[in-house]
Amino acid sequence: MNIPKIPTKKIFYLFLSLFFLTILSDPALSQTPLKVGAFIPYTGRWGDSGRECAKGMLDAAKWLNQHEGIFGMKLEIILIDDTSQPAEIMAAYRKLNEADRILLLYVYSIDTALALIPHFHFDRIPTFISSLPSQFATASKYPYVFSITPTPLDLSKIAMNFISEKSGIKVRKPKVVFIGSPDYFGQHFLQDAKAYAKALGIEVGPDFWISDIPPSPEKAGKNTLLLSAINSYKPDFTYLSLTSKEVSSLLEDAKKMDLKIKWICAMRAFDENLIPFDGVLGVQPISPFGEDIPGKAVIKEAHQRWHPYDSHTLSYVEGWATTKVIAEALGKSLPEQELSRERVKLALEGFKNLLTGGLTPPLTITSKDHRPSVESRIFIIKDGKLSSHTSFISLRR
């Protein structure tokens, strides 16, 4: 039996046709993913909230990719465990920039962001910083720095407005002290915040620093001396710029001492870890995990599908909202022209009252001011949950 010989050229074209048919049959393979890098700590001081934020970002990307994607393109979050080791961070950054060619970068830790600012500005990578120091929100000096939440300075001013208007003290000035860590995170906003408080007629006491937070309940009594020093000033309010676990340790000892002080937590200090402490306040622009708002509908549905028995803190919501905003910016950069980092930056600067379903305040970013918002609610711990204590309090830009 003679088998006809097929010319080599025809075999090549047949193979090529089958290859393209295979590619086109799977849309996920036919598109280059839109890559976003993320430095998030899984351990250390910020490990607890960092892990929650990372889960939120990855779940939001998974949800997006299982639905419409971004104009049919897949969003890929390249997650880097931020170990705070400079050599490791720089090696990972170079890979993200040169090999992965990321379009956006997200940095959770302020310290890591400070180390990377010269590099991502040189490489012109639009970068979200989880807690954006106010000096970096000036677009003329730092054109590639962004955030989805107000600056720590603006949040502290909102807290001072609340104290000034809602303290209930009529016969004298309300007294406040600031409690934080003696590092950049705890101090970068402090002098401006205190000046703002004094201008509102608030009496500002001495600063108090926590540099050695007890790592376990057995050693929690080490806070007693600090709390005694704070109480000697007799403040009406304290403003806590710490992690929520650090605050929890401090409040556990304060509870034993029966101190008559109202505690107001900064954004990073206030989350579901503080549920045991009724009456504690927090200035918080992120919606708590259990709050019933429109933006939570897809989050609830995703949880029912993937991990129905999990519970999370509002840091998870922050991560989900971050991915949502990143996807919005990438979507606005497509599909008219070739996608580039510069187009993503311009898209971010075009946000005007961008709604996130209540996960954050509406976001407005301009080419002059990269602060996304200057408003936040005050929450209170009540009946075992985080409850909204005020409507949104807004500053002037």
TIVO-735205 format. One line per field, with one value per residue (C-alpha): residue in one letter; chain; x, y, z. Coordinates in steps of 0.02 Angstrom, whole numbers. Layout:
REM TIVO-735205
type = c(A, ...)
mol = c(A, ...)
x = c(X, ...)
y = c(Y, ...)
z = c(Z, ...)
This chain:
REM TIVO-735205
type = c(M, N, I, P, K, I, P, T, K, K, I, F, Y, L, F, L, S, L, F, F, L, T, I, L, S, D, P, A, L, S, Q, T, P, L, K, V, G, A, F, I, P, Y, T, G, R, W, G, D, S, G, R, E, C, A, K, G, M, L, D, A, A, K, W, L, N, Q, H, E, G, I, F, G, M, K, L, E, I, I, L, I, D, D, T, S, Q, P, A, E, I, M, A, A, Y, R, K, L, N, E, A, D, R, I, L, L, L, Y, V, Y, S, I, D, T, A, L, A, L, I, P, H, F, H, F, D, R, I, P, T, F, I, S, S, L, P, S, Q, F, A, T, A, S, K, Y, P, Y, V, F, S, I, T, P, T, P, L, D, L, S, K, I, A, M, N, F, I, S, E, K, S, G, I, K, V, R, K, P, K, V, V, F, I, G, S, P, D, Y, F, G, Q, H, F, L, Q, D, A, K, A, Y, A, K, A, L, G, I, E, V, G, P, D, F, W, I, S, D, I, P, P, S, P, E, K, A, G, K, N, T, L, L, L, S, A, I, N, S, Y, K, P, D, F, T, Y, L, S, L, T, S, K, E, V, S, S, L, L, E, D, A, K, K, M, D, L, K, I, K, W, I, C, A, M, R, A, F, D, E, N, L, I, P, F, D, G, V, L, G, V, Q, P, I, S, P, F, G, E, D, I, P, G, K, A, V, I, K, E, A, H, Q, R, W, H, P, Y, D, S, H, T, L, S, Y, V, E, G, W, A, T, T, K, V, I, A, E, A, L, G, K, S, L, P, E, Q, E, L, S, R, E, R, V, K, L, A, L, E, G, F, K, N, L, L, T, G, G, L, T, P, P, L, T, I, T, S, K, D, H, R, P, S, V, E, S, R, I, F, I, I, K, D, G, K, L, S, S, H, T, S, F, I, S, L, R, R)
mol = c(A, A, A, A, A, A, A, A, A, A, A, A, A, A, A, A, A, A, A, A, A, A, A, A, A, A, A, A, A, A, A, A, A, A, A, A, A, A, A, A, A, A, A, A, A, A, A, A, A, A, A, A, A, A, A, A, A, A, A, A, A, A, A, A, A, A, A, A, A, A, A, A, A, A, A, A, A, A, A, A, A, A, A, A, A, A, A, A, A, A, A, A, A, A, A, A, A, A, A, A, A, A, A, A, A, A, A, A, A, A, A, A, A, A, A, A, A, A, A, A, A, A, A, A, A, A, A, A, A, A, A, A, A, A, A, A, A, A, A, A, A, A, A, A, A, A, A, A, A, A, A, A, A, A, A, A, A, A, A, A, A, A, A, A, A, A, A, A, A, A, A, A, A, A, A, A, A, A, A, A, A, A, A, A, A, A, A, A, A, A, A, A, A, A, A, A, A, A, A, A, A, A, A, A, A, A, A, A, A, A, A, A, A, A, A, A, A, A, A, A, A, A, A, A, A, A, A, A, A, A, A, A, A, A, A, A, A, A, A, A, A, A, A, A, A, A, A, A, A, A, A, A, A, A, A, A, A, A, A, A, A, A, A, A, A, A, A, A, A, A, A, A, A, A, A, A, A, A, A, A, A, A, A, A, A, A, A, A, A, A, A, A, A, A, A, A, A, A, A, A, A, A, A, A, A, A, A, A, A, A, A, A, A, A, A, A, A, A, A, A, A, A, A, A, A, A, A, A, A, A, A, A, A, A, A, A, A, A, A, A, A, A, A, A, A, A, A, A, A, A, A, A, A, A, A, A, A, A, A, A, A, A, A, A, A, A, A, A, A, A, A, A, A, A, A, A, A, A, A, A, A, A, A, A, A, A, A, A, A, A, A, A, A, A, A, A, A)
x = c(0, 72, 48, 54, 195, 143, 262, 360, 295, 114, 153, 227, 73, -43, 52, 47, -141, -171, -62, -162, -327, -270, -219, -379, -489, -426, -444, -335, -189, -221, -190, -35, -89, -87, 45, 45, 181, 143, 262, 164, 236, 177, 274, 339, 249, 132, 115, -62, -140, -25, -84, -265, -232, -144, -291, -409, -305, -286, -470, -524, -409, -475, -654, -615, -526, -669, -789, -755, -572, -509, -572, -548, -372, -315, -252, -100, -47, 136, 145, 313, 332, 409, 543, 613, 782, 852, 948, 797, 680, 793, 818, 629, 598, 722, 635, 464, 527, 642, 577, 393, 371, 236, 117, 83, 164, 84, 184, 108, 249, 298, 481, 489, 401, 531, 671, 592, 530, 689, 684, 503, 509, 661, 571, 406, 301, 136, 143, 9, 69, -49, -24, 30, 131, 63, 229, 224, 50, 117, 112, 239, 373, 315, 214, 207, 146, -37, -151, -332, -349, -321, -149, -113, -103, -276, -348, -273, -348, -519, -497, -452, -608, -712, -634, -658, -841, -900, -800, -946, -824, -887, -795, -615, -513, -517, -349, -268, -104, -27, 36, 142, 305, 469, 495, 446, 273, 235, 309, 297, 127, 141, 200, 72, -66, -25, -20, -189, -261, -199, -275, -443, -427, -371, -240, -102, 0, 168, 200, 212, 311, 292, 453, 438, 261, 238, 233, 120, -16, 101, 211, 71, 100, 249, 123, 76, 214, 173, -13, 23, 127, -12, -143, -40, -76, -264, -304, -482, -428, -278, -237, -156, -45, 6, -45, -210, -121, -11, -166, -252, -107, -111, -299, -295, -188, -288, -445, -368, -323, -499, -434, -560, -488, -568, -460, -460, -363, -281, -325, -192, -233, -420, -491, -586, -446, -514, -689, -665, -646, -815, -814, -648, -656, -565, -545, -566, -597, -608, -773, -766, -778, -952, -1033, -1183, -1150, -1169, -983, -987, -1107, -971, -857, -993, -1027, -843, -830, -979, -895, -715, -700, -870, -803, -668, -683, -576, -531, -554, -376, -449, -576, -433, -346, -504, -535, -353, -369, -536, -457, -305, -419, -516, -356, -298, -470, -466, -297, -369, -406, -384, -196, -49, -49, 94, 140, 118, -59, -99, -34, -142, -293, -267, -255, -422, -519, -663, -781, -741, -861, -809, -979, -937, -776, -687, -743, -765, -594, -537, -357, -288, -124, -85, -150, -131, -230, -381, -493, -493, -638, -672, -798, -771, -813, -844, -832, -1007, -1093, -951, -937, -871, -1013, -1016, -1014, -1023, -1060, -912, -811, -725, -579, -548, -413)
y = c(0, 169, 312, 481, 590, 758, 900, 968, 1144, 1086, 996, 1158, 1262, 1126, 1129, 1320, 1321, 1196, 1300, 1459, 1366, 1302, 1476, 1559, 1427, 1482, 1671, 1662, 1605, 1729, 1881, 1939, 1969, 2143, 2129, 2219, 2199, 2203, 2212, 2154, 2092, 1922, 1928, 2059, 2211, 2227, 2042, 2019, 2162, 2130, 1950, 2008, 2142, 2017, 1895, 2035, 2087, 1909, 1866, 2024, 1982, 1803, 1866, 1988, 1856, 1733, 1863, 1995, 2028, 2197, 2210, 2022, 2029, 1941, 2038, 1958, 2012, 1965, 1957, 1981, 1944, 2104, 2042, 2218, 2155, 2289, 2169, 2054, 2200, 2275, 2108, 2079, 2257, 2238, 2078, 2161, 2308, 2225, 2047, 2058, 2235, 2277, 2420, 2463, 2434, 2420, 2443, 2411, 2465, 2648, 2601, 2496, 2633, 2760, 2646, 2619, 2795, 2849, 2689, 2683, 2868, 2840, 2694, 2791, 2656, 2719, 2657, 2643, 2664, 2594, 2739, 2889, 3021, 3192, 3258, 3126, 3175, 3330, 3274, 3402, 3324, 3143, 3114, 2924, 2904, 2864, 2790, 2739, 2814, 2988, 3028, 2992, 3180, 3211, 3068, 3141, 3310, 3227, 3151, 3321, 3398, 3263, 3299, 3487, 3472, 3317, 3313, 3379, 3483, 3662, 3743, 3710, 3651, 3464, 3382, 3257, 3161, 3066, 2889, 2809, 2726, 2824, 2789, 2872, 2792, 2862, 3035, 3096, 3179, 3223, 3405, 3461, 3364, 3444, 3618, 3586, 3527, 3682, 3793, 3709, 3754, 3583, 3570, 3452, 3358, 3268, 3133, 2952, 2818, 2631, 2549, 2380, 2312, 2153, 2004, 1900, 1927, 1862, 2016, 2140, 2219, 2311, 2440, 2491, 2621, 2700, 2706, 2784, 2919, 2952, 2959, 3083, 3212, 3176, 3181, 3172, 3086, 2991, 2971, 2802, 2779, 2596, 2425, 2354, 2216, 2344, 2443, 2284, 2249, 2428, 2429, 2263, 2343, 2505, 2404, 2335, 2511, 2578, 2735, 2869, 2908, 2902, 2812, 2864, 2752, 2798, 2699, 2563, 2547, 2516, 2352, 2198, 2148, 2281, 2207, 2163, 2346, 2433, 2620, 2631, 2749, 2746, 2861, 2735, 2768, 2581, 2490, 2352, 2174, 2144, 2308, 2289, 2405, 2384, 2352, 2200, 2101, 2027, 2000, 1898, 1798, 1762, 1700, 1586, 1507, 1492, 1498, 1515, 1487, 1621, 1786, 1938, 2112, 2274, 2255, 2120, 2249, 2371, 2241, 2206, 2393, 2418, 2288, 2364, 2536, 2466, 2374, 2535, 2627, 2489, 2484, 2671, 2648, 2524, 2490, 2649, 2650, 2543, 2517, 2600, 2653, 2834, 2802, 2716, 2868, 2985, 2872, 2883, 3072, 3072, 2993, 3105, 3043, 2862, 2753, 2588, 2538, 2613, 2513, 2682, 2863, 2922, 2946, 3103, 3117, 3262, 3301, 3421, 3325, 3136, 3123, 3017, 3085, 3199, 3120, 2977, 2912, 2889, 2712, 2645, 2471, 2432, 2268, 2165, 2248, 2400, 2525, 2690, 2829, 2977, 3010, 3060, 3205, 3300, 3422, 3556, 3516)
z = c(0, -50, 75, -9, 52, 124, 84, 232, 199, 214, 378, 446, 401, 470, 635, 640, 609, 749, 865, 836, 852, 1021, 1078, 1019, 1099, 1271, 1297, 1452, 1343, 1204, 1312, 1403, 1585, 1658, 1794, 1961, 2092, 2279, 2428, 2581, 2748, 2809, 2972, 3093, 3160, 3011, 2972, 3038, 2941, 2792, 2771, 2776, 2646, 2532, 2543, 2496, 2346, 2281, 2306, 2215, 2069, 2066, 2062, 1924, 1819, 1837, 1771, 1638, 1678, 1616, 1436, 1428, 1497, 1655, 1806, 1887, 2062, 2090, 2279, 2367, 2552, 2620, 2741, 2771, 2708, 2590, 2477, 2455, 2423, 2289, 2202, 2199, 2138, 1994, 1939, 1945, 1843, 1717, 1695, 1740, 1670, 1797, 1758, 1940, 2109, 2282, 2443, 2614, 2729, 2741, 2772, 2614, 2516, 2573, 2516, 2344, 2304, 2209, 2107, 2053, 2013, 1903, 1819, 1812, 1893, 1968, 2148, 2283, 2462, 2594, 2715, 2613, 2709, 2664, 2596, 2460, 2401, 2311, 2131, 2069, 2178, 2181, 2021, 2036, 2216, 2250, 2385, 2410, 2584, 2659, 2728, 2912, 2939, 2865, 2968, 3127, 3084, 3064, 3236, 3309, 3228, 3311, 3481, 3460, 3412, 3506, 3668, 3770, 3874, 3892, 4038, 3980, 3833, 3799, 3832, 3713, 3707, 3562, 3586, 3451, 3404, 3396, 3211, 3048, 3050, 3222, 3199, 3019, 3043, 3226, 3231, 3102, 3191, 3358, 3282, 3202, 3369, 3459, 3325, 3362, 3546, 3607, 3744, 3686, 3816, 3805, 3677, 3733, 3641, 3639, 3582, 3667, 3655, 3756, 3637, 3748, 3880, 4016, 3995, 3969, 4140, 4065, 4002, 4179, 4200, 4032, 4072, 4241, 4157, 4032, 4170, 4270, 4136, 4151, 3965, 3905, 3743, 3676, 3492, 3461, 3308, 3326, 3261, 3323, 3420, 3506, 3553, 3613, 3731, 3797, 3822, 3914, 4050, 4044, 4078, 4239, 4296, 4262, 4176, 4130, 3959, 3788, 3662, 3479, 3360, 3196, 3041, 3065, 3250, 3231, 3169, 3227, 3347, 3466, 3480, 3666, 3712, 3711, 3685, 3592, 3444, 3278, 3130, 2989, 2803, 2763, 2788, 2920, 2855, 2926, 2873, 2758, 2610, 2420, 2392, 2506, 2396, 2285, 2436, 2522, 2364, 2341, 2520, 2500, 2348, 2405, 2596, 2681, 2857, 2852, 2944, 2910, 2970, 2876, 2810, 2696, 2634, 2604, 2497, 2397, 2372, 2318, 2181, 2129, 2109, 2019, 1897, 1868, 1824, 1707, 1626, 1594, 1510, 1385, 1245, 1143, 1131, 1181, 1368, 1463, 1639, 1590, 1530, 1695, 1789, 1685, 1714, 1902, 1893, 1803, 1947, 1999, 2136, 2094, 2193, 2273, 2340, 2510, 2537, 2541, 2526, 2345, 2265, 2175, 2115, 2013, 1928, 2072, 2223, 2237, 2399, 2350, 2487, 2639, 2731, 2850, 2974, 3160, 3217, 3391, 3469, 3526, 3569, 3498, 3329, 3239, 3219, 3128, 3259, 3140, 2959, 2850, 2920, 2781, 2776, 2648, 2521)
